[in-house]
Amino acid sequence: MITFKNVTKRYDNSTIAVDNLSLEAPKGKITIFVGPSGCGKTTSLRMINRLITPSSGTIMLDGQPTEAIDLARLRRKIGYVIQHAGLFPHLTVVQNIATTARLIGIAKKQALGIASELIERVGLDRTFANRYPWQLSGGQQQRVGVARALASDPEFMLMDEPFSAVDPVVRHQLQEEFLRLQRDIGKTIIMVTHDIDEALKLGDQVAVLRTGGILAQIASPQELLSKPADAFVADFVGRDRGYRYLGFVDATSSLAVAAEPAAPLGTEPSTARALTRDRWILVTNAAAQPMGWVDLDQQTGPIRESDLNLSGTLASQSGNLRQVLDAALSAPSGRGVIVGTSGALLGSVRLAEIVTAIESAKAVGMGARS
Ligand SMILES: Nc1ncnc2c1ncn2[C@@H]1O[C@H](COP(=O)(O)OP(=O)(O)OP(=O)(O)O)[C@@H](O)[C@H]1O
């Protein structure tokens, strides 16, 4: 656990960057610092590994004040990932990653072995091992940065805007991979971002800071969305917070999935019409995975791929209400298609049922007037 106790940082020019900050980042969880530019996020992070010295207050690692820990030992306990990765340009990928393992005294050969394994762990191909940083894309460099921080197997990880230097698609991939990795490694992580969507997606808890380094609220993503502490947090969390809250409500427990008729490509319209009373029929491939919808009112010949309406999104069996709602809203039939882990069709849920589930989720989760 990382604990901030009444931590203040006043720079020489008398700027108060962090003002009396007290919070706990629990063991094995991801805590996010988020807030507008200049609100003291980076300063707070860098005080943990003593790159910046607090003016007053105490930061503790598992109850031990950081100022009482030998600096080299402190830095070995804490992995550090920064924007643009900060890789050593003259070292190859595998050598870059191995540096932190070497720092904790692991022999060169073993360190390179650890580094090779980590390359794959962060979603890169082993063939990248002998490339130099300049031969990698921004997203690949960030992965190497994460692998380098992990190579010393630190108990704690500090991450300063680790995914912000890449385009939105790569960013999404990196976030997903990072969540998968964290499920395996369970590190105690504090991450800084200015992006509230990233904070809500990745954080077990999110600390919203306001200008002047004042903690406005620290809470789970669900709570920030449903019970913002004040107008600043409500505004920062964003306009569509009611809709986004649904992303945190498990759909499987509240919705009954009904059987959805499906036809393979090549089906004659008359055969398809016998399968359903609706105008729209779902088309699946040989692995029973949904491909798209066909309008039987328009269909004249056997169903071909070019006849498919591809507008519908799919919700997974373990998905949330936001995904199911989106699946129903985007499908021309108005039925949200649910698939299993292999992507095969499980059935569908009607919009009206989803709305009922939303109503009960709202009554329970938001506790609006309770
Ligand atoms: N070395 C310094 N000397 C004086 N003031 C500083 C110094 N470093 C940061 N500041 C000021 O402290 C405040 C907090 O800065 P910090 O970098 O922690 O904010 P941040 O929330 O990480 O911002 P951003 O999202 O823009 O990176 C800002 O007003 C900044 O100008």
The ligand as an SDF file (V2000), in Angstrom:
LIG
                    3D

 31 33  0  0  0  0  0  0  0  0999 V2000
   10.0910   22.6790  -10.7750 N   0  0  0  0  0  0  0  0  0  0  0  0
    9.0300   23.4750  -10.6210 C   0  0  0  0  0  0  0  0  0  0  0  0
    9.1670   24.7330  -10.1590 N   0  0  0  0  0  0  0  0  0  0  0  0
    8.0870   25.5250   -9.9810 C   0  0  0  0  0  0  0  0  0  0  0  0
    6.8140   25.1690  -10.2350 N   0  0  0  0  0  0  0  0  0  0  0  0
    6.6240   23.9270  -10.7170 C   0  0  0  0  0  0  0  0  0  0  0  0
    7.7160   23.0270  -10.9410 C   0  0  0  0  0  0  0  0  0  0  0  0
    7.2090   21.8540  -11.4250 N   0  0  0  0  0  0  0  0  0  0  0  0
    5.8610   22.0200  -11.5110 C   0  0  0  0  0  0  0  0  0  0  0  0
    5.5220   23.2630  -11.0970 N   0  0  0  0  0  0  0  0  0  0  0  0
    4.1590   23.8020  -10.9980 C   0  0  0  0  0  0  0  0  0  0  0  0
    3.4310   22.9970  -10.0860 O   0  0  0  0  0  0  0  0  0  0  0  0
    2.1060   22.8030  -10.5380 C   0  0  0  0  0  0  0  0  0  0  0  0
    1.8190   21.3060  -10.6840 C   0  0  0  0  0  0  0  0  0  0  0  0
    2.6380   20.7530  -11.7200 O   0  0  0  0  0  0  0  0  0  0  0  0
    2.5360   19.2220  -12.1460 P   0  0  0  0  0  0  0  0  0  0  0  0
    3.5440   18.9960  -13.2350 O   0  0  0  0  0  0  0  0  0  0  0  0
    2.6200   18.3750  -10.9540 O   0  0  0  0  0  0  0  0  0  0  0  0
    1.0560   19.1760  -12.7290 O   0  0  0  0  0  0  0  0  0  0  0  0
    0.3230   18.0670  -13.5990 P   0  0  0  0  0  0  0  0  0  0  0  0
   -1.0310   17.9300  -13.0040 O   0  0  0  0  0  0  0  0  0  0  0  0
    1.1450   16.8480  -13.6910 O   0  0  0  0  0  0  0  0  0  0  0  0
    0.2100   18.8050  -15.0050 O   0  0  0  0  0  0  0  0  0  0  0  0
    0.1580   18.2370  -16.5210 P   0  0  0  0  0  0  0  0  0  0  0  0
   -1.1100   17.4340  -16.6420 O   0  0  0  0  0  0  0  0  0  0  0  0
    0.1130   19.4950  -17.3360 O   0  0  0  0  0  0  0  0  0  0  0  0
    1.3900   17.4260  -16.7230 O   0  0  0  0  0  0  0  0  0  0  0  0
    1.9660   23.5700  -11.8450 C   0  0  0  0  0  0  0  0  0  0  0  0
    1.4350   24.8270  -11.5520 O   0  0  0  0  0  0  0  0  0  0  0  0
    3.4120   23.7120  -12.3050 C   0  0  0  0  0  0  0  0  0  0  0  0
    3.5810   24.8650  -13.0670 O   0  0  0  0  0  0  0  0  0  0  0  0
  1  2  1  0
  2  3  1  0
  2  7  2  0
  3  4  2  0
  4  5  1  0
  5  6  2  0
  6  7  1  0
  6 10  1  0
  7  8  1  0
  8  9  2  0
  9 10  1  0
 10 11  1  0
 11 12  1  0
 11 30  1  0
 12 13  1  0
 13 14  1  0
 13 28  1  0
 14 15  1  0
 15 16  1  0
 16 17  2  0
 16 18  1  0
 16 19  1  0
 19 20  1  0
 20 21  2  0
 20 22  1  0
 20 23  1  0
 23 24  1  0
 24 25  2  0
 24 26  1  0
 24 27  1  0
 28 29  1  0
 28 30  1  0
 30 31  1  0
M  END
$$$$
